[in-house]
Structure formats: structure tokens, C-alpha cells
Amino acid sequence: MSALLRTEGIMKAYGGVQALNGAAIAVDEGTVAGLIGPNGSGKTTLFNVITGYERPDAGEVWFGGRAITGLAPDKVFAVGVGRTFQLTRIFPRLTVIENMLVAAQGKDRPKNLLAWFGRDAWAHHRRHAMELLEFVGIERHADALAGSLSYGQRKLLEFAYVLVADPAVILLDEPAGGVNPTLINLIADRIRLLNAEQGKTFLLVEHNMEFVMGLCSVITVLESGAAVVSGPPDIVRTDKRVLDAYLGADLDEDTGPEAAAGLDEEEGR
């Protein structure tokens, strides 16, 4: 396997706060990788740098052998890097299916909009959008306003929205955060299916340790903006640096169902 996505020496400061301090990660093609660390360790900032929402002060981002450092978000998306956000970004006043069709239009970028909206093209895009909504389990809400969905359903819509573009690598920012256990299991199942059947590559930022450890083959731990350890879950969960810096206790320790699931709130709250 080769690294499809990697960062080298990423530095990013906000005033006197060093958010990233030489952050280096590598995500092999066809894997599900995890990125964990305590609050403030730089996880989302690294996601933002990779996807063009932040410019690094130093360092490089590479995708498939191409430097994409500093490209605008739409350019990063166009080369094959899709992402979701910790707080979902959807169009709440559009219906669910309209959200999906906006994503499809952005993917195709037609020179002739009349051609895109032709009968055959429109039917194709709508059919594909419905297939993806069915894949994530919210097809029955296709004609509902996206703003009426529960929080967990919005996460699923954003996931489907990203899949429209068929990106080579998908970055998911806390996909299980604030989602009830049933939907957490559904999200994990869809990730496994996409990885197994289509070879999709994933990089997840997540606080839910049960979710990460059961899903990811390689996990990188950030502390103070730098990677302190990277490896399989069994190695990471017992690394003293991880226990000291992040957890303060072994991951296998019974901390109760809510702590293990990492739920901040129930779906739809």
C-alpha cells in the first residue's frame, strides 16, 4: 500500500497559540484511518489545513503524489478529497433531495447548464441521489426540508452529500458525535461497506473510542499539534504516551456506557 494522503511538518499558529507543531500523518490507500487526541490537540485544524480552509505557516500536504498545500477548498474537493464537518453544513431551507442535487451540480460543473438540466441528465442525477440517500437510510425524508431532520439524520445527509462526488478519500470530522447508538452503528457499517466493496479511503477525527478502535486499522494520536504515536489500535491503546497525554487510563477500562460511546447529546437534541 502507498500513502494516498500525507502531511509533512505542518505548522499553524493563531497569535501566540501553536495549534499545529510539525503535524505529520500518512493515510494509506484503501484503509480506514483514525486521528485522535485531547481537545485542543489540533485535529480539526489539521483537517482544515488538508482541505484548504486554513493555510499552514509551514509544511506540505500531499495527495496521490501531488502537492495540494494551500489550494482553495473547491480545488481540494475537485482533486478527490471530500470531507464532512463537526457541525454539519447543509442547506436547511432546501429539501433533502435538493441538497443532493446541489452536490451533484457542483461535482459535474457543466459548461452548459441547459444540458445538465435536460430530461435524461436530470433523471440520472435524481436517481443517483436517491440511491445514496437509500444507502445511508434517509430516502424516506427526500422531500422534507433538510432543516427538519434530527441531528443524526443531518450527519447522514452530509455523508451522502459528500459521496455524490465519489471522492478518493473522505475525511469525517466526528461522525459519531452527538449521534444515538443506532445511527452510530449505521455510520460504521456504511464506512466498512464503502471500504470493503469500493476501496474507499477514510480518515476519521473522533472522540468515541469504541467507534475508532473497532473501525480503524491505523490510528494517529495528536498532542499539542504533533503526532506522538501512530499504529494499529492494539498498539495505540497501550502506548504510555497516549495514556498519559490523552486518556489517563487504559482504553479497555470500564468507564460506563455513555463515556464509552462518547455521546454528547441524544439524536435530534
SVG drawing of the C-alpha trace seen along z (x, -y; Angstrom):
<svg xmlns="http://www.w3.org/2000/svg" viewBox="-41 -37 49 43">
<polyline fill="none" stroke="black" stroke-width="0.4" points="0.0,0.0 1.1,-3.6 0.2,-6.8 -2.7,-8.4 -2.8,-11.3 0.0,-12.7 1.2,-15.8 4.7,-16.8 5.8,-19.3 2.6,-21.2 2.8,-24.3 -0.1,-26.6 -0.3,-29.3 -3.1,-31.7 -1.4,-34.6 0.6,-33.1 -1.2,-29.7 0.6,-27.0 -2.2,-24.8 -0.1,-22.6 3.6,-21.9 5.0,-19.8 2.0,-17.6 2.8,-14.6 0.3,-11.9 0.1,-9.3 -3.1,-7.6 -2.6,-4.5 -4.9,-4.0 -7.8,-1.7 -7.6,-2.0 -9.8,-3.4 -7.5,-5.6 -8.3,-7.4 -7.0,-10.7 -7.5,-11.1 -6.2,-13.3 -7.3,-15.5 -9.3,-18.7 -7.1,-21.4 -4.6,-19.0 -5.0,-20.3 -7.2,-17.6 -9.8,-19.8 -7.1,-22.4 -5.2,-19.7 -8.4,-18.7 -8.9,-22.4 -5.3,-22.7 -5.6,-19.5 -8.9,-20.6 -7.9,-24.2 -9.9,-26.0 -6.7,-27.1 -3.3,-27.9 -0.4,-26.4 2.5,-28.6 4.9,-25.8 4.8,-22.2 3.2,-20.3 0.0,-18.4 0.3,-15.7 -2.5,-13.8 -1.6,-11.0 1.9,-12.3 0.6,-15.8 1.2,-18.8 -2.1,-20.4 -0.9,-22.7 -2.8,-25.9 -5.3,-25.1 -8.8,-26.5 -11.4,-24.1 -13.2,-23.7 -9.9,-22.8 -9.0,-20.2 -12.5,-18.8 -12.1,-18.6 -8.9,-16.5 -10.7,-13.9 -10.6,-14.9 -14.1,-15.1 -15.0,-16.0 -17.7,-16.4 -17.7,-18.9 -18.0,-18.6 -21.1,-20.9 -23.0,-19.8 -23.1,-22.1 -26.2,-21.6 -28.8,-23.8 -31.6,-23.8 -34.2,-25.6 -33.8,-23.2 -35.3,-19.7 -33.1,-16.7 -33.1,-15.7 -32.4,-19.4 -29.3,-19.3 -28.2,-16.2 -28.8,-17.8 -26.8,-20.8 -23.9,-18.5 -24.3,-16.7 -24.3,-20.1 -21.1,-21.1 -19.5,-17.8 -20.2,-18.0 -19.6,-21.7 -21.2,-21.7 -20.3,-24.3 -23.9,-24.3 -26.4,-24.3 -29.2,-23.6 -27.5,-20.3 -27.2,-19.5 -30.9,-20.1 -32.0,-18.1 -34.6,-15.4 -32.1,-12.5 -29.4,-14.2 -31.9,-15.3 -33.3,-11.8 -29.8,-10.4 -28.8,-12.8 -32.0,-12.4 -31.8,-8.6 -28.2,-8.6 -29.1,-11.0 -31.9,-8.7 -29.6,-5.7 -27.2,-7.5 -30.0,-8.6 -31.2,-5.0 -27.6,-3.8 -27.5,-6.0 -31.1,-5.2 -32.9,-8.5 -34.5,-8.1 -38.0,-8.5 -37.1,-12.1 -36.1,-13.0 -38.9,-15.7 -38.6,-17.0 -36.7,-20.2 -33.2,-19.4 -33.6,-21.7 -36.4,-19.5 -34.0,-16.5 -32.7,-15.3 -29.0,-15.9 -28.1,-12.3 -30.0,-12.4 -28.3,-15.6 -25.0,-13.8 -26.2,-11.1 -27.3,-13.7 -23.9,-15.4 -22.2,-12.0 -24.4,-11.2 -23.8,-14.7 -20.0,-14.1 -20.5,-10.7 -22.1,-12.3 -18.7,-13.5 -17.2,-10.0 -14.0,-11.3 -10.9,-9.0 -10.5,-9.9 -13.2,-11.0 -12.4,-13.0 -15.0,-12.6 -15.0,-15.1 -16.6,-13.4 -19.1,-11.3 -20.4,-9.7 -20.5,-12.9 -24.0,-13.6 -25.5,-10.7 -27.5,-7.9 -26.1,-4.3 -28.3,-3.0 -27.1,-5.6 -23.5,-5.2 -23.7,-1.6 -25.3,-2.5 -22.5,-5.0 -19.8,-2.5 -21.5,0.2 -21.6,-2.2 -18.0,-3.1 -17.0,0.6 -19.1,1.3 -17.6,-1.5 -14.1,-0.5 -14.6,3.2 -16.6,3.0 -15.3,-0.2 -11.9,-0.5 -12.7,-4.0 -10.1,-5.5 -11.2,-7.3 -9.6,-9.5 -11.7,-10.0 -11.5,-12.5 -13.4,-11.1 -13.7,-11.1 -15.7,-7.9 -13.0,-5.4 -15.2,-2.3 -16.1,-3.6 -12.5,-4.4 -10.9,-1.2 -13.5,1.0 -13.3,-0.7 -9.8,-1.9 -6.8,0.2 -4.3,-2.6 -4.7,-5.4 -2.6,-8.5 -2.6,-10.4 -2.0,-14.2 -0.8,-16.1 0.0,-19.8 -0.2,-19.8 2.2,-16.9 1.8,-13.2 3.1,-11.3 2.2,-7.8 0.7,-6.0 -0.1,-2.4 -2.8,0.3 -5.4,0.0 -3.9,2.6 -0.6,0.7 -2.1,-2.7 -4.4,-1.7 -1.5,-0.5 1.1,-3.2 2.1,-5.1 2.3,-8.4 -1.3,-8.0 -2.4,-7.0 -0.5,-9.9 -1.4,-12.6 -4.9,-11.7 -6.7,-9.2 -5.1,-8.9 -6.3,-5.3 -6.3,-2.2 -8.9,-2.2 -10.2,1.1 -11.1,-0.3 -14.8,-0.3 -15.9,-3.9 -19.6,-3.3 -21.8,-3.1 -22.1,-6.9 -18.4,-7.5 -17.5,-4.6 -19.9,-5.8 -18.7,-9.4 -22.2,-10.8 -22.5,-14.5 -26.3,-14.5 -29.1,-12.4 -30.0,-12.5 -32.1,-15.4 -31.5,-17.5"/>
</svg>
